[in-house]
Amino acid sequence: MEDPIETTARARELLQAGDAPEALQTLASFEASDYVPLIETLAEAHLEVAGQEDDGSAHAEKAYELFERAVKAAEAGAKPAGSFEKYLYLGQLSGGREAAEWFKRGCNVLRADIAETSTTKGALSEEAKEARVRELKRRLCDALCSSVELWMTDLCMEDEAEATCDALVTEALMVDETHAEALTTLASVRVSQQRVPDARAALERAWALYADTDLTQVPDAAGHIAALMTLVRLCLETGLLEIGDSAARQILELDEQIAEAWYLLGMVGVERAATSEDPAPLTAALDAFNAGLEVVVTGADPSADPEIAGELKRQAAAVKARLDGREVADEGEDGWVDIMEGDGDVADDDDDMSE
């Protein structure tokens, strides 16, 4: 019979190589195992497969069941107890109070791991220990930021929501004051509190950290995209348009096939044009909206919001009308740039506008 430790290691390699279906197949005969790292890996494989299917709900439900089983085994004293990540996955797969509790438990495990790693002698070199503590602190900050997002959405109407958000984001920045996502999260909290100057200060600090880093050379750079998208949205909301422009362009350097990133870049141009007679911001905005539409039309961004195409068309039509010195309807099909069919280019004459 195969060793569950070796099988788990092989499946983990397959997951890291992006072959979740094969990892799932490798672990299929071990589903009844009580080896916690194997249960966790099997759950992750189901979750990856869920994300690859049109309707992955069955795999997502199975992943939840397996992560929950791994938690019960770990908390019953199983050795090894596996990773803190199972709690965070359960938080992501849940909602409301249930999700908040999973994130809270995951953060508690992370705090304990940081304390243990920091004080344990001999097991790791000092250099390795410092690297491990840095990584654990980064993950704790990530989890705290996810908790804040939950309290600002699912739980925003709860009496303790504001105080909880303040406490969580404060802890994140105490753990690591150079965590750019924590600073962006702080800005989001301050915007919700109508403390715009404080939000702008946090965004400026966050962008300074991103600007000093070549994300194209950072492992898992794609993991920064969601935080940068949030940063651009907040820059639009608080008027930090130069930073918003730079951040949107950095997203597109990482992945130019993101329709929403092109949309946000275009909106930055629209906002910049509102305070300038120079047509350059509007021209740049039109280019961005058209690039976003091309991404949608070609199917290059399968995760794009279904409504983004219509919004890109509407904004492109409005910008083109402004550049031509014309008015355009705000709603409906009239005036939309007809580039969802054909070659994707905006024509220069009115005959090529949708009727």
C-alpha positions in Angstrom: 0.0 0.0 0.0 1.3 3.5 -0.9 2.6 5.7 1.9 0.2 8.6 2.5 3.1 11.0 3.2 4.7 10.2 -0.2 1.3 10.3 -1.9 0.6 13.7 -0.4 3.9 15.1 -1.5 3.3 13.9 -5.0 -0.2 15.4 -5.1 1.2 18.7 -3.8 3.7 18.8 -6.6 0.9 18.2 -9.1 -1.2 21.1 -7.5 1.8 23.4 -7.7 2.2 22.5 -11.4 -1.4 23.4 -12.0 -2.7 19.8 -12.6 -5.5 19.7 -10.0 -7.4 16.9 -11.7 -4.4 14.6 -11.6 -3.8 15.5 -8.0 -7.4 14.6 -7.3 -6.9 11.3 -9.0 -3.7 10.6 -7.1 -5.4 11.1 -3.7 -8.8 9.5 -4.6 -8.1 6.2 -2.9 -6.9 7.9 0.3 -10.1 9.9 1.0 -10.7 8.0 4.2 -7.2 8.7 5.5 -6.8 10.5 8.9 -3.5 12.0 7.8 -4.3 15.7 8.1 -1.9 17.1 5.4 -3.4 14.6 2.9 -7.0 15.7 3.8 -6.0 19.3 3.3 -4.3 18.6 0.0 -7.3 16.6 -1.3 -9.6 19.6 -0.3 -7.4 22.0 -2.1 -7.5 19.8 -5.2 -11.3 19.8 -5.1 -11.3 23.6 -4.8 -8.9 24.0 -7.7 -11.1 21.8 -9.9 -14.2 23.7 -8.8 -12.6 26.9 -10.2 -11.9 25.2 -13.5 -15.5 24.0 -14.1 -18.6 26.0 -15.2 -20.4 24.6 -12.2 -17.9 23.6 -9.6 -20.3 23.7 -6.7 -20.1 20.0 -6.0 -16.3 20.2 -5.8 -16.5 23.3 -3.6 -18.9 21.6 -1.2 -16.6 18.6 -1.0 -13.6 20.9 -0.3 -15.5 22.5 2.6 -16.4 19.1 4.0 -12.8 18.0 3.8 -11.3 21.2 5.3 -13.8 20.9 8.1 -12.8 17.3 8.7 -9.1 18.3 8.8 -9.9 20.9 11.4 -11.7 18.4 13.6 -8.8 15.9 13.3 -6.2 18.6 14.1 -8.1 19.9 17.1 -8.6 16.3 18.3 -4.8 16.0 18.6 -3.8 14.5 15.2 -0.1 14.8 14.4 0.9 16.5 12.3 -1.9 19.0 12.7 -1.5 20.4 9.2 -1.6 24.1 8.2 -3.4 27.2 9.3 -4.7 27.5 5.8 -7.6 25.2 6.2 -9.3 27.8 8.5 -8.8 30.5 6.0 -10.1 28.4 3.2 -13.2 27.7 5.3 -13.6 31.4 5.8 -13.5 32.0 2.1 -16.0 29.2 1.5 -18.4 30.6 4.1 -20.3 33.8 4.8 -21.4 36.0 7.6 -20.7 35.1 11.2 -19.6 31.6 10.2 -16.9 33.0 8.0 -15.8 35.5 10.6 -15.4 32.7 13.1 -13.2 30.7 10.7 -11.0 33.7 10.0 -10.7 34.3 13.7 -9.6 30.8 14.4 -7.2 30.9 11.5 -5.7 34.1 12.9 -5.3 32.5 16.3 -3.4 29.6 14.8 -1.2 32.0 12.9 -0.4 34.0 16.0 0.5 30.8 17.8 2.7 29.7 14.9 4.5 33.0 14.9 5.2 32.8 18.7 6.4 29.2 18.5 8.6 29.8 15.5 10.1 32.9 17.1 11.1 31.2 20.3 12.0 27.7 19.1 15.8 27.2 19.2 17.9 24.9 17.0 15.2 23.7 14.6 16.0 26.3 12.0 18.9 28.6 11.3 18.4 32.2 12.4 18.1 33.2 8.7 15.5 30.5 8.0 13.6 31.4 11.2 13.4 35.1 10.3 12.2 34.2 6.8 9.5 31.9 8.2 8.3 34.5 10.7 8.1 37.1 8.0 6.0 34.7 5.9 3.7 33.9 8.8 3.3 37.6 9.6 2.4 38.3 6.0 -0.2 35.6 6.0 -1.6 36.9 9.3 -1.9 40.3 7.7 -3.7 38.8 4.7 -6.1 37.0 7.0 -6.8 40.1 9.0 -7.5 42.1 5.8 -9.9 39.4 4.6 -11.7 39.6 7.9 -12.0 43.4 7.5 -13.5 42.9 4.1 -16.1 40.5 5.5 -17.1 43.0 8.2 -17.4 45.7 5.6 -19.7 43.6 3.4 -21.6 40.6 4.9 -21.5 42.0 8.5 -21.6 45.7 7.8 -24.9 46.2 9.5 -23.8 44.6 12.8 -23.4 47.0 15.8 -19.7 46.1 16.3 -18.7 46.3 12.6 -16.9 49.6 12.7 -15.0 48.9 15.9 -14.1 45.4 14.7 -12.7 46.7 11.4 -10.6 49.3 13.3 -9.2 46.7 15.6 -8.4 44.2 12.8 -6.7 46.7 10.5 -4.8 48.2 13.5 -3.5 44.8 14.4 -2.5 44.1 10.8 -0.4 47.2 10.7 1.1 46.5 14.1 2.2 43.1 12.8 3.7 44.6 9.6 3.5 48.3 8.9 4.9 47.8 5.4 2.1 45.5 4.3 0.6 47.3 1.3 -2.7 45.5 1.4 -3.2 46.4 5.0 -2.6 50.0 4.2 -5.1 49.8 1.3 -7.6 48.1 3.7 -7.0 50.9 6.2 -7.9 53.4 3.4 -11.1 51.5 2.6 -12.1 51.7 6.3 -11.4 55.4 6.5 -13.4 56.1 3.3 -16.3 54.3 4.9 -15.9 56.5 7.9 -15.8 59.6 5.6 -12.2 60.3 6.8 -11.0 61.0 3.3 -7.7 62.8 4.2 -6.7 59.8 6.3 -7.7 57.4 3.5 -5.5 59.4 1.0 -2.5 59.2 3.4 -2.9 55.4 3.7 -3.2 55.1 -0.1 -0.1 57.1 -0.7 1.8 54.9 1.7 0.5 51.8 0.1 1.4 52.9 -3.4 4.9 54.0 -2.3 5.5 50.3 -1.3 4.2 49.0 -4.6 6.1 51.5 -6.6 9.4 50.4 -4.9 8.8 46.8 -5.9 9.1 45.2 -9.3 6.1 42.9 -9.1 7.0 41.2 -12.4 9.9 39.7 -10.5 7.9 38.7 -7.4 6.7 35.1 -7.0 2.9 34.9 -7.2 2.7 38.4 -8.4 -0.8 37.7 -9.5 -1.7 37.6 -5.9 -1.2 41.4 -5.7 -3.7 42.2 -8.5 -6.8 42.1 -6.4 -5.3 44.5 -3.9 -4.1 46.8 -6.6 -7.6 46.8 -8.2 -9.0 47.9 -4.8 -6.3 50.6 -4.6 -7.3 52.0 -8.0 -11.0 52.1 -7.0 -10.2 53.9 -3.8 -7.9 56.4 -5.7 -10.8 57.2 -8.0 -13.0 57.7 -5.0 -10.5 59.9 -3.2 -9.2 61.9 -6.2 -5.6 60.4 -6.2 -5.7 60.1 -10.0 -2.0 60.1 -10.7 -1.6 57.1 -8.3 -4.7 55.5 -9.7 -3.3 55.7 -13.2 0.1 54.3 -12.2 -1.5 51.4 -10.2 -3.9 50.5 -13.1 -0.9 50.4 -15.5 1.0 48.2 -13.0 -1.9 45.7 -13.0 -1.8 45.6 -16.8 1.9 45.0 -16.8 1.2 41.9 -14.7 -1.7 40.8 -16.8 -3.1 42.8 -19.8 -6.0 40.5 -20.2 -8.1 41.9 -17.3 -11.1 43.8 -18.6 -11.8 45.6 -15.4 -8.3 46.9 -15.2 -8.7 48.5 -18.6 -12.1 49.9 -17.4 -10.5 51.4 -14.3 -7.6 52.9 -16.3 -10.2 54.5 -18.6 -12.2 55.9 -15.7 -9.0 57.5 -14.3 -8.6 59.2 -17.7 -12.3 60.4 -17.6 -11.8 61.9 -14.1 -8.5 63.6 -15.1 -10.2 65.1 -18.1 -12.8 66.7 -15.8 -10.2 69.2 -14.6 -8.3 69.6 -17.8 -8.9 71.1 -21.3 -6.2 68.8 -22.7 -7.8 66.1 -24.8 -5.0 63.6 -23.9 -6.7 62.1 -20.8 -9.9 61.5 -22.8 -7.9 60.0 -25.7 -6.1 57.7 -23.3 -9.5 56.8 -21.7 -11.0 55.8 -25.0 -7.9 53.7 -25.8 -8.3 51.9 -22.5 -12.1 51.3 -22.9 -11.5 49.9 -26.4 -8.7 47.7 -25.1 -11.0 46.4 -22.4 -13.7 45.6 -25.0 -11.2 43.7 -27.1 -10.3 41.6 -24.1 -14.0 40.8 -23.6 -14.8 40.2 -27.2 -11.9 37.7 -27.7 -12.8 35.9 -24.5 -9.3 36.6 -23.1 -10.8 37.3 -19.6 -13.2 34.5 -18.8 -13.7 35.8 -15.3 -14.9 39.2 -16.5 -18.1 40.5 -15.0 -20.9 39.9 -17.5 -21.9 43.5 -17.2 -18.5 44.9 -17.9 -18.9 44.8 -21.7 -21.9 47.1 -21.7 -20.3 49.5 -19.3 -17.1 49.6 -21.4 -19.2 50.3 -24.5 -21.2 53.0 -22.8 -18.1 54.8 -21.5 -16.3 54.5 -24.9 -19.3 56.0 -26.6 -19.5 58.9 -24.1 -15.8 59.6 -24.4 -15.8 59.5 -28.2 -18.8 61.9 -28.2 -17.0 64.3 -25.9 -13.9 64.2 -28.2 -16.1 64.9 -31.2 -17.9 67.7 -29.4 -21.2 65.8 -29.3 -23.7 64.7 -26.6 -24.5 61.0 -26.0 -27.3 59.3 -24.1 -26.4 58.0 -20.7 -28.5 54.9 -20.9 -29.7 52.3 -23.4 -28.3 51.1 -26.7 -28.3 54.5 -28.5 -24.9 56.0 -28.8 -23.0 52.8 -27.8 -19.9 52.1 -29.7 -20.5 49.1 -31.8 -17.3 47.2 -31.4 -18.8 44.0 -29.8 -19.1 42.9 -33.4 -16.5 43.4 -36.2 -12.9 44.1 -35.6 -13.2 45.8 -32.3 -12.1 49.3 -33.4 -14.1 52.5 -32.8 -14.8 54.1 -36.1 -14.2 57.8 -36.7 -17.6 58.6 -38.2 -21.1 58.5 -36.8 -22.2 55.9 -39.2 -20.3 53.3 -37.2 -22.2 54.0 -34.0 -25.0 51.7 -32.9 -28.4 52.9 -34.0 
